Amino acid sequence: AKQDIASGVVTVITATGKTESPSLAPNGRMVIYTYEGEDQSTLNIVSTDGEVHLRLPLRAGQVQEPVWSPFLE
């Protein structure tokens, strides 16, 4: 979820369920996080405006603590 500091409005931007370990992209536009589904974990990315949702399923293993690399100019 994200919260507008000025208005206090909270907006949920991820899918429902068990989402963990959010990490904000260096440019502030995307959030990467893990989602624990019934049968597998996935790596997910969502834009901070909630418009873009990407799901990157795994063939094997588990996703734990995803993070973005540093911003490079």
N, CA, C and O atoms as a CHARMM CRD file, in Angstrom:
* protein
*
  292
    1    1 ALA  N      0.84200  -1.17900   0.00000 PROA 1      0.00000
    2    1 ALA  CA     0.00000   0.00000   0.00000 PROA 1      0.00000
    3    1 ALA  C      0.88300   1.23600   0.00000 PROA 1      0.00000
    4    1 ALA  O      2.05000   1.18200   0.38900 PROA 1      0.00000
    5    2 LYS  N      0.33100   2.31500  -0.42700 PROA 2      0.00000
    6    2 LYS  CA     1.03200   3.59600  -0.34600 PROA 2      0.00000
    7    2 LYS  C      0.11200   4.60200   0.32600 PROA 2      0.00000
    8    2 LYS  O     -1.11000   4.46300   0.29000 PROA 2      0.00000
    9    3 GLN  N      0.70400   5.60800   0.93400 PROA 3      0.00000
   10    3 GLN  CA    -0.08100   6.61900   1.62100 PROA 3      0.00000
   11    3 GLN  C      0.34200   7.99900   1.16400 PROA 3      0.00000
   12    3 GLN  O      1.53100   8.31600   1.14100 PROA 3      0.00000
   13    4 ASP  N     -0.63400   8.82000   0.79900 PROA 4      0.00000
   14    4 ASP  CA    -0.38600  10.21200   0.47400 PROA 4      0.00000
   15    4 ASP  C     -0.21900  10.95800   1.79400 PROA 4      0.00000
   16    4 ASP  O     -1.14500  11.01200   2.60300 PROA 4      0.00000
   17    5 ILE  N      0.93500  11.51900   2.00500 PROA 5      0.00000
   18    5 ILE  CA     1.22900  12.16900   3.28300 PROA 5      0.00000
   19    5 ILE  C      0.31500  13.36700   3.52800 PROA 5      0.00000
   20    5 ILE  O     -0.15200  13.56000   4.65000 PROA 5      0.00000
   21    6 ALA  N      0.05400  14.17000   2.50600 PROA 6      0.00000
   22    6 ALA  CA    -0.76200  15.37600   2.67200 PROA 6      0.00000
   23    6 ALA  C     -2.20300  15.06000   3.05300 PROA 6      0.00000
   24    6 ALA  O     -2.76100  15.67900   3.96000 PROA 6      0.00000
   25    7 SER  N     -2.81100  14.08600   2.35200 PROA 7      0.00000
   26    7 SER  CA    -4.22900  13.79000   2.58700 PROA 7      0.00000
   27    7 SER  C     -4.44800  12.64300   3.56400 PROA 7      0.00000
   28    7 SER  O     -5.52000  12.52600   4.15600 PROA 7      0.00000
   29    8 GLY  N     -3.43100  11.79300   3.73500 PROA 8      0.00000
   30    8 GLY  CA    -3.57600  10.61900   4.59800 PROA 8      0.00000
   31    8 GLY  C     -4.26600   9.44500   3.93100 PROA 8      0.00000
   32    8 GLY  O     -4.49300   8.42100   4.57500 PROA 8      0.00000
   33    9 VAL  N     -4.60900   9.56900   2.64400 PROA 9      0.00000
   34    9 VAL  CA    -5.30400   8.51300   1.92300 PROA 9      0.00000
   35    9 VAL  C     -4.35400   7.34200   1.66000 PROA 9      0.00000
   36    9 VAL  O     -3.24000   7.53100   1.17200 PROA 9      0.00000
   37   10 VAL  N     -4.81000   6.13000   1.99000 PROA 10     0.00000
   38   10 VAL  CA    -4.03800   4.91400   1.76300 PROA 10     0.00000
   39   10 VAL  C     -4.62300   4.18700   0.56000 PROA 10     0.00000
   40   10 VAL  O     -5.83600   3.99200   0.47600 PROA 10     0.00000
   41   11 THR  N     -3.75700   3.78400  -0.37800 PROA 11     0.00000
   42   11 THR  CA    -4.16600   3.06500  -1.57700 PROA 11     0.00000
   43   11 THR  C     -3.41700   1.74600  -1.64700 PROA 11     0.00000
   44   11 THR  O     -2.18700   1.72600  -1.60300 PROA 11     0.00000
   45   12 VAL  N     -4.15300   0.64000  -1.75600 PROA 12     0.00000
   46   12 VAL  CA    -3.53600  -0.67800  -1.89600 PROA 12     0.00000
   47   12 VAL  C     -3.15500  -0.86300  -3.35700 PROA 12     0.00000
   48   12 VAL  O     -4.00200  -0.72500  -4.24000 PROA 12     0.00000
   49   13 ILE  N     -1.88300  -1.17700  -3.62500 PROA 13     0.00000
   50   13 ILE  CA    -1.41900  -1.30700  -5.00400 PROA 13     0.00000
   51   13 ILE  C     -0.99600  -2.74000  -5.36100 PROA 13     0.00000
   52   13 ILE  O     -0.67200  -3.01200  -6.51700 PROA 13     0.00000
   53   14 THR  N     -0.99700  -3.65200  -4.39000 PROA 14     0.00000
   54   14 THR  CA    -0.60900  -5.04400  -4.67100 PROA 14     0.00000
   55   14 THR  C     -1.82400  -5.94500  -4.67000 PROA 14     0.00000
   56   14 THR  O     -2.91500  -5.55100  -4.25700 PROA 14     0.00000
   57   15 ALA  N     -1.61000  -7.17900  -5.14600 PROA 15     0.00000
   58   15 ALA  CA    -2.66400  -8.18800  -5.11100 PROA 15     0.00000
   59   15 ALA  C     -2.93000  -8.57600  -3.65800 PROA 15     0.00000
   60   15 ALA  O     -2.07700  -8.38900  -2.79000 PROA 15     0.00000
   61   16 THR  N     -4.10800  -9.11100  -3.40700 PROA 16     0.00000
   62   16 THR  CA    -4.40700  -9.58600  -2.06800 PROA 16     0.00000
   63   16 THR  C     -3.62400 -10.86400  -1.80300 PROA 16     0.00000
   64   16 THR  O     -3.21600 -11.55300  -2.73900 PROA 16     0.00000
   65   17 GLY  N     -3.42300 -11.17000  -0.57400 PROA 17     0.00000
   66   17 GLY  CA    -2.67500 -12.36400  -0.21200 PROA 17     0.00000
   67   17 GLY  C     -1.43200 -12.01600   0.56700 PROA 17     0.00000
   68   17 GLY  O     -1.29700 -10.90800   1.08800 PROA 17     0.00000
   69   18 LYS  N     -0.54600 -12.94500   0.64100 PROA 18     0.00000
   70   18 LYS  CA     0.65400 -12.77800   1.43600 PROA 18     0.00000
   71   18 LYS  C      1.76500 -12.12900   0.61100 PROA 18     0.00000
   72   18 LYS  O      2.47800 -12.81300  -0.12300 PROA 18     0.00000
   73   19 THR  N      1.90700 -10.82300   0.73100 PROA 19     0.00000
   74   19 THR  CA     2.98000 -10.09900   0.06200 PROA 19     0.00000
   75   19 THR  C      4.03100  -9.74400   1.09800 PROA 19     0.00000
   76   19 THR  O      3.70100  -9.36800   2.22300 PROA 19     0.00000
   77   20 GLU  N      5.30500  -9.86300   0.71600 PROA 20     0.00000
   78   20 GLU  CA     6.40000  -9.64300   1.65300 PROA 20     0.00000
   79   20 GLU  C      7.55400  -8.89400   1.00000 PROA 20     0.00000
   80   20 GLU  O      7.68200  -8.86000  -0.22400 PROA 20     0.00000
   81   21 SER  N      8.37700  -8.30400   1.82700 PROA 21     0.00000
   82   21 SER  CA     9.66800  -7.72200   1.44900 PROA 21     0.00000
   83   21 SER  C      9.59800  -6.71000   0.31200 PROA 21     0.00000
   84   21 SER  O     10.30500  -6.87100  -0.68300 PROA 21     0.00000
   85   22 PRO  N      8.76900  -5.67300   0.42300 PROA 22     0.00000
   86   22 PRO  CA     8.73300  -4.68000  -0.64600 PROA 22     0.00000
   87   22 PRO  C     10.03000  -3.88600  -0.70900 PROA 22     0.00000
   88   22 PRO  O     10.64900  -3.60100   0.31600 PROA 22     0.00000
   89   23 SER  N     10.43000  -3.53300  -1.92300 PROA 23     0.00000
   90   23 SER  CA    11.61900  -2.72200  -2.14400 PROA 23     0.00000
   91   23 SER  C     11.29800  -1.69200  -3.22200 PROA 23     0.00000
   92   23 SER  O     10.90400  -2.04900  -4.33200 PROA 23     0.00000
   93   24 LEU  N     11.46700  -0.42600  -2.89500 PROA 24     0.00000
   94   24 LEU  CA    11.16900   0.66500  -3.82100 PROA 24     0.00000
   95   24 LEU  C     12.34800   0.86300  -4.77400 PROA 24     0.00000
   96   24 LEU  O     13.50100   0.90600  -4.34400 PROA 24     0.00000
   97   25 ALA  N     12.05300   0.98200  -6.06100 PROA 25     0.00000
   98   25 ALA  CA    13.09100   1.21200  -7.07400 PROA 25     0.00000
   99   25 ALA  C     13.79300   2.53800  -6.81300 PROA 25     0.00000
  100   25 ALA  O     13.18700   3.44900  -6.24900 PROA 25     0.00000
  101   26 PRO  N     15.04900   2.66600  -7.20700 PROA 26     0.00000
  102   26 PRO  CA    15.77700   3.91600  -6.99900 PROA 26     0.00000
  103   26 PRO  C     15.08000   5.14300  -7.60200 PROA 26     0.00000
  104   26 PRO  O     15.21600   6.24500  -7.07100 PROA 26     0.00000
  105   27 ASN  N     14.33900   4.96800  -8.69800 PROA 27     0.00000
  106   27 ASN  CA    13.63600   6.10600  -9.30400 PROA 27     0.00000
  107   27 ASN  C     12.27700   6.37400  -8.65600 PROA 27     0.00000
  108   27 ASN  O     11.59800   7.33400  -9.02100 PROA 27     0.00000
  109   28 GLY  N     11.87300   5.53200  -7.69600 PROA 28     0.00000
  110   28 GLY  CA    10.62400   5.74300  -6.96600 PROA 28     0.00000
  111   28 GLY  C      9.36800   5.37800  -7.72300 PROA 28     0.00000
  112   28 GLY  O      8.27300   5.69800  -7.26100 PROA 28     0.00000
  113   29 ARG  N      9.47600   4.71800  -8.87600 PROA 29     0.00000
  114   29 ARG  CA     8.31000   4.43800  -9.71200 PROA 29     0.00000
  115   29 ARG  C      7.78600   3.01200  -9.63800 PROA 29     0.00000
  116   29 ARG  O      6.65000   2.75200 -10.03600 PROA 29     0.00000
  117   30 MET  N      8.59800   2.07900  -9.13200 PROA 30     0.00000
  118   30 MET  CA     8.19900   0.66800  -9.08400 PROA 30     0.00000
  119   30 MET  C      8.53100   0.06800  -7.71900 PROA 30     0.00000
  120   30 MET  O      9.45300   0.51300  -7.03400 PROA 30     0.00000
  121   31 VAL  N      7.76600  -0.94200  -7.34500 PROA 31     0.00000
  122   31 VAL  CA     8.01900  -1.69200  -6.11300 PROA 31     0.00000
  123   31 VAL  C      8.15100  -3.15900  -6.49400 PROA 31     0.00000
  124   31 VAL  O      7.30900  -3.69300  -7.21500 PROA 31     0.00000
  125   32 ILE  N      9.20200  -3.81200  -6.01500 PROA 32     0.00000
  126   32 ILE  CA     9.38400  -5.24200  -6.22500 PROA 32     0.00000
  127   32 ILE  C      9.09100  -5.92400  -4.88900 PROA 32     0.00000
  128   32 ILE  O      9.46600  -5.41100  -3.83400 PROA 32     0.00000
  129   33 TYR  N      8.42800  -7.07100  -4.93000 PROA 33     0.00000
  130   33 TYR  CA     8.06900  -7.76700  -3.69300 PROA 33     0.00000
  131   33 TYR  C      7.83900  -9.24700  -3.98600 PROA 33     0.00000
  132   33 TYR  O      7.71900  -9.64400  -5.14500 PROA 33     0.00000
  133   34 THR  N      7.77900 -10.05300  -2.94200 PROA 34     0.00000
  134   34 THR  CA     7.45400 -11.47400  -3.11200 PROA 34     0.00000
  135   34 THR  C      5.98300 -11.68600  -2.79200 PROA 34     0.00000
  136   34 THR  O      5.39900 -10.98400  -1.96600 PROA 34     0.00000
  137   35 TYR  N      5.41000 -12.65600  -3.45400 PROA 35     0.00000
  138   35 TYR  CA     4.01600 -13.04700  -3.21200 PROA 35     0.00000
  139   35 TYR  C      4.00600 -14.54500  -2.95100 PROA 35     0.00000
  140   35 TYR  O      4.48500 -15.32700  -3.77200 PROA 35     0.00000
  141   36 GLU  N      3.46700 -14.93900  -1.82200 PROA 36     0.00000
  142   36 GLU  CA     3.36700 -16.35300  -1.47200 PROA 36     0.00000
  143   36 GLU  C      1.97500 -16.85200  -1.82700 PROA 36     0.00000
  144   36 GLU  O      1.01700 -16.61000  -1.09300 PROA 36     0.00000
  145   37 GLY  N      1.86500 -17.55500  -2.96000 PROA 37     0.00000
  146   37 GLY  CA     0.59900 -18.12600  -3.39800 PROA 37     0.00000
  147   37 GLY  C      0.39300 -19.49600  -2.78200 PROA 37     0.00000
  148   37 GLY  O      1.21200 -19.95800  -1.98800 PROA 37     0.00000
  149   38 GLU  N     -0.68600 -20.13600  -3.14100 PROA 38     0.00000
  150   38 GLU  CA    -0.99300 -21.45900  -2.60100 PROA 38     0.00000
  151   38 GLU  C      0.03100 -22.50600  -3.01400 PROA 38     0.00000
  152   38 GLU  O      0.40700 -23.35900  -2.21100 PROA 38     0.00000
  153   39 ASP  N      0.48300 -22.44600  -4.26500 PROA 39     0.00000
  154   39 ASP  CA     1.37600 -23.48900  -4.76100 PROA 39     0.00000
  155   39 ASP  C      2.81000 -23.04200  -5.00800 PROA 39     0.00000
  156   39 ASP  O      3.69200 -23.89100  -5.13900 PROA 39     0.00000
  157   40 GLN  N      3.07500 -21.73900  -5.07500 PROA 40     0.00000
  158   40 GLN  CA     4.44100 -21.27700  -5.31400 PROA 40     0.00000
  159   40 GLN  C      4.60000 -19.81100  -4.93700 PROA 40     0.00000
  160   40 GLN  O      3.62300 -19.08000  -4.78100 PROA 40     0.00000
  161   41 SER  N      5.85600 -19.40300  -4.79600 PROA 41     0.00000
  162   41 SER  CA     6.13900 -17.98900  -4.57800 PROA 41     0.00000
  163   41 SER  C      6.52300 -17.36800  -5.91200 PROA 41     0.00000
  164   41 SER  O      7.06800 -18.04100  -6.78700 PROA 41     0.00000
  165   42 THR  N      6.23800 -16.09200  -6.06000 PROA 42     0.00000
  166   42 THR  CA     6.58200 -15.38100  -7.28300 PROA 42     0.00000
  167   42 THR  C      7.23500 -14.05800  -6.93700 PROA 42     0.00000
  168   42 THR  O      7.05000 -13.51600  -5.84700 PROA 42     0.00000
  169   43 LEU  N      7.98600 -13.56000  -7.87100 PROA 43     0.00000
  170   43 LEU  CA     8.55500 -12.23000  -7.78100 PROA 43     0.00000
  171   43 LEU  C      7.58200 -11.32100  -8.52400 PROA 43     0.00000
  172   43 LEU  O      7.19900 -11.61100  -9.65700 PROA 43     0.00000
  173   44 ASN  N      7.18700 -10.22700  -7.89100 PROA 44     0.00000
  174   44 ASN  CA     6.20000  -9.33500  -8.48600 PROA 44     0.00000
  175   44 ASN  C      6.71900  -7.91000  -8.50500 PROA 44     0.00000
  176   44 ASN  O      7.48900  -7.49700  -7.63900 PROA 44     0.00000
  177   45 ILE  N      6.28100  -7.17100  -9.51100 PROA 45     0.00000
  178   45 ILE  CA     6.62900  -5.76100  -9.62900 PROA 45     0.00000
  179   45 ILE  C      5.33100  -5.00200  -9.87600 PROA 45     0.00000
  180   45 ILE  O      4.49700  -5.42300 -10.67700 PROA 45     0.00000
  181   46 VAL  N      5.17100  -3.88300  -9.18100 PROA 46     0.00000
  182   46 VAL  CA     3.99000  -3.03700  -9.37300 PROA 46     0.00000
  183   46 VAL  C      4.45600  -1.58500  -9.41800 PROA 46     0.00000
  184   46 VAL  O      5.35800  -1.18600  -8.68200 PROA 46     0.00000
  185   47 SER  N      3.82600  -0.80000 -10.29700 PROA 47     0.00000
  186   47 SER  CA     4.13800   0.62900 -10.34700 PROA 47     0.00000
  187   47 SER  C      3.51500   1.30500  -9.13400 PROA 47     0.00000
  188   47 SER  O      2.51200   0.83100  -8.60000 PROA 47     0.00000
  189   48 THR  N      4.10300   2.40200  -8.70400 PROA 48     0.00000
  190   48 THR  CA     3.59900   3.08700  -7.51700 PROA 48     0.00000
  191   48 THR  C      2.22200   3.70900  -7.73600 PROA 48     0.00000
  192   48 THR  O      1.53400   4.04300  -6.77100 PROA 48     0.00000
  193   49 ASP  N      1.81500   3.86800  -9.00000 PROA 49     0.00000
  194   49 ASP  CA     0.45400   4.34500  -9.25500 PROA 49     0.00000
  195   49 ASP  C     -0.53700   3.18700  -9.35000 PROA 49     0.00000
  196   49 ASP  O     -1.73800   3.41700  -9.49300 PROA 49     0.00000
  197   50 GLY  N     -0.04800   1.93700  -9.27300 PROA 50     0.00000
  198   50 GLY  CA    -0.90900   0.76000  -9.29700 PROA 50     0.00000
  199   50 GLY  C     -1.37900   0.34900 -10.67900 PROA 50     0.00000
  200   50 GLY  O     -2.18400  -0.57500 -10.80100 PROA 50     0.00000
  201   51 GLU  N     -0.89900   1.01100 -11.72300 PROA 51     0.00000
  202   51 GLU  CA    -1.36100   0.73200 -13.08200 PROA 51     0.00000
  203   51 GLU  C     -0.66800  -0.47600 -13.72300 PROA 51     0.00000
  204   51 GLU  O     -1.28700  -1.19000 -14.51300 PROA 51     0.00000
  205   52 VAL  N      0.59100  -0.71000 -13.39800 PROA 52     0.00000
  206   52 VAL  CA     1.36900  -1.78500 -14.01600 PROA 52     0.00000
  207   52 VAL  C      1.61400  -2.87900 -12.99400 PROA 52     0.00000
  208   52 VAL  O      2.12100  -2.61200 -11.90500 PROA 52     0.00000
  209   53 HSD  N      1.25500  -4.12200 -13.34100 PROA 53     0.00000
  210   53 HSD  CA     1.49100  -5.28300 -12.48500 PROA 53     0.00000
  211   53 HSD  C      2.22000  -6.34500 -13.30500 PROA 53     0.00000
  212   53 HSD  O      1.73900  -6.75300 -14.36200 PROA 53     0.00000
  213   54 LEU  N      3.36900  -6.79000 -12.82300 PROA 54     0.00000
  214   54 LEU  CA     4.13100  -7.83600 -13.49100 PROA 54     0.00000
  215   54 LEU  C      4.34900  -8.98300 -12.52300 PROA 54     0.00000
  216   54 LEU  O      4.65700  -8.76200 -11.35200 PROA 54     0.00000
  217   55 ARG  N      4.19100 -10.20400 -13.00300 PROA 55     0.00000
  218   55 ARG  CA     4.40900 -11.40000 -12.19000 PROA 55     0.00000
  219   55 ARG  C      5.46400 -12.25100 -12.87000 PROA 55     0.00000
  220   55 ARG  O      5.33000 -12.59900 -14.04300 PROA 55     0.00000
  221   56 LEU  N      6.50300 -12.58200 -12.13800 PROA 56     0.00000
  222   56 LEU  CA     7.60100 -13.37000 -12.67700 PROA 56     0.00000
  223   56 LEU  C      7.65700 -14.69500 -11.93300 PROA 56     0.00000
  224   56 LEU  O      8.31800 -14.79200 -10.89900 PROA 56     0.00000
  225   57 PRO  N      6.96700 -15.72700 -12.44400 PROA 57     0.00000
  226   57 PRO  CA     6.93400 -17.01300 -11.74600 PROA 57     0.00000
  227   57 PRO  C      8.28400 -17.71400 -11.81400 PROA 57     0.00000
  228   57 PRO  O      9.07600 -17.48300 -12.72900 PROA 57     0.00000
  229   58 LEU  N      8.53000 -18.56300 -10.84200 PROA 58     0.00000
  230   58 LEU  CA     9.76200 -19.34500 -10.78300 PROA 58     0.00000
  231   58 LEU  C      9.51000 -20.76200 -11.24400 PROA 58     0.00000
  232   58 LEU  O      8.42100 -21.30300 -11.05100 PROA 58     0.00000
  233   59 ARG  N     10.49800 -21.35300 -11.84400 PROA 59     0.00000
  234   59 ARG  CA    10.39800 -22.76200 -12.22200 PROA 59     0.00000
  235   59 ARG  C     10.83300 -23.64900 -11.06700 PROA 59     0.00000
  236   59 ARG  O     10.37000 -24.78200 -10.93500 PROA 59     0.00000
  237   60 ALA  N     11.72000 -23.13100 -10.23500 PROA 60     0.00000
  238   60 ALA  CA    12.20600 -23.88600  -9.08000 PROA 60     0.00000
  239   60 ALA  C     12.69200 -22.89600  -8.02200 PROA 60     0.00000
  240   60 ALA  O     13.02300 -21.75300  -8.33900 PROA 60     0.00000
  241   61 GLY  N     12.73300 -23.33100  -6.78400 PROA 61     0.00000
  242   61 GLY  CA    13.24600 -22.49600  -5.70400 PROA 61     0.00000
  243   61 GLY  C     12.20900 -21.56300  -5.11700 PROA 61     0.00000
  244   61 GLY  O     11.01300 -21.69300  -5.37600 PROA 61     0.00000
  245   62 GLN  N     12.68700 -20.61900  -4.32200 PROA 62     0.00000
  246   62 GLN  CA    11.82900 -19.64600  -3.66400 PROA 62     0.00000
  247   62 GLN  C     12.42700 -18.25400  -3.78800 PROA 62     0.00000
  248   62 GLN  O     13.63700 -18.09100  -3.94100 PROA 62     0.00000
  249   63 VAL  N     11.56400 -17.26400  -3.72000 PROA 63     0.00000
  250   63 VAL  CA    11.99400 -15.86900  -3.73800 PROA 63     0.00000
  251   63 VAL  C     12.07400 -15.39700  -2.29100 PROA 63     0.00000
  252   63 VAL  O     11.15500 -15.61800  -1.50400 PROA 63     0.00000
  253   64 GLN  N     13.18200 -14.74600  -1.95200 PROA 64     0.00000
  254   64 GLN  CA    13.33100 -14.20100  -0.60800 PROA 64     0.00000
  255   64 GLN  C     14.04700 -12.86100  -0.66800 PROA 64     0.00000
  256   64 GLN  O     15.10200 -12.74600  -1.29200 PROA 64     0.00000
  257   65 GLU  N     13.48300 -11.85400  -0.02700 PROA 65     0.00000
  258   65 GLU  CA    14.09500 -10.54000   0.12200 PROA 65     0.00000
  259   65 GLU  C     14.58900  -9.90500  -1.18100 PROA 65     0.00000
  260   65 GLU  O     15.78200  -9.62500  -1.29900 PROA 65     0.00000
  261   66 PRO  N     13.72100  -9.67200  -2.15200 PROA 66     0.00000
  262   66 PRO  CA    14.18500  -9.03700  -3.39300 PROA 66     0.00000
  263   66 PRO  C     14.53600  -7.57400  -3.15200 PROA 66     0.00000
  264   66 PRO  O     13.89700  -6.90200  -2.34300 PROA 66     0.00000
  265   67 VAL  N     15.54800  -7.08600  -3.85100 PROA 67     0.00000
  266   67 VAL  CA    15.95000  -5.68700  -3.77400 PROA 67     0.00000
  267   67 VAL  C     16.40700  -5.20000  -5.15000 PROA 67     0.00000
  268   67 VAL  O     16.81900  -6.00400  -5.98700 PROA 67     0.00000
  269   68 TRP  N     16.33800  -3.92400  -5.38100 PROA 68     0.00000
  270   68 TRP  CA    16.82000  -3.31600  -6.61600 PROA 68     0.00000
  271   68 TRP  C     18.31500  -3.06100  -6.49300 PROA 68     0.00000
  272   68 TRP  O     18.82800  -2.86600  -5.39100 PROA 68     0.00000
  273   69 SER  N     19.00500  -3.06100  -7.61000 PROA 69     0.00000
  274   69 SER  CA    20.41000  -2.65900  -7.59600 PROA 69     0.00000
  275   69 SER  C     20.45800  -1.13300  -7.48000 PROA 69     0.00000
  276   69 SER  O     19.46000  -0.46300  -7.74700 PROA 69     0.00000
  277   70 PRO  N     21.59200  -0.58700  -7.09100 PROA 70     0.00000
  278   70 PRO  CA    21.70200   0.88000  -6.97400 PROA 70     0.00000
  279   70 PRO  C     21.44700   1.57500  -8.30100 PROA 70     0.00000
  280   70 PRO  O     21.68100   1.00900  -9.36800 PROA 70     0.00000
  281   71 PHE  N     20.96900   2.79500  -8.22300 PROA 71     0.00000
  282   71 PHE  CA    20.72100   3.60800  -9.41100 PROA 71     0.00000
  283   71 PHE  C     22.05500   4.02500 -10.01400 PROA 71     0.00000
  284   71 PHE  O     22.90600   4.58100  -9.32000 PROA 71     0.00000
  285   72 LEU  N     22.23600   3.76200 -11.28200 PROA 72     0.00000
  286   72 LEU  CA    23.47700   4.14000 -11.96800 PROA 72     0.00000
  287   72 LEU  C     23.18400   5.22600 -12.97600 PROA 72     0.00000
  288   72 LEU  O     22.22100   5.13100 -13.73700 PROA 72     0.00000
  289   73 GLU  N     23.99900   6.24400 -12.98700 PROA 73     0.00000
  290   73 GLU  CA    23.80300   7.35400 -13.93400 PROA 73     0.00000
  291   73 GLU  C     24.55900   7.12300 -15.20000 PROA 73     0.00000
  292   73 GLU  O     24.51100   7.95200 -16.10800 PROA 73     0.00000
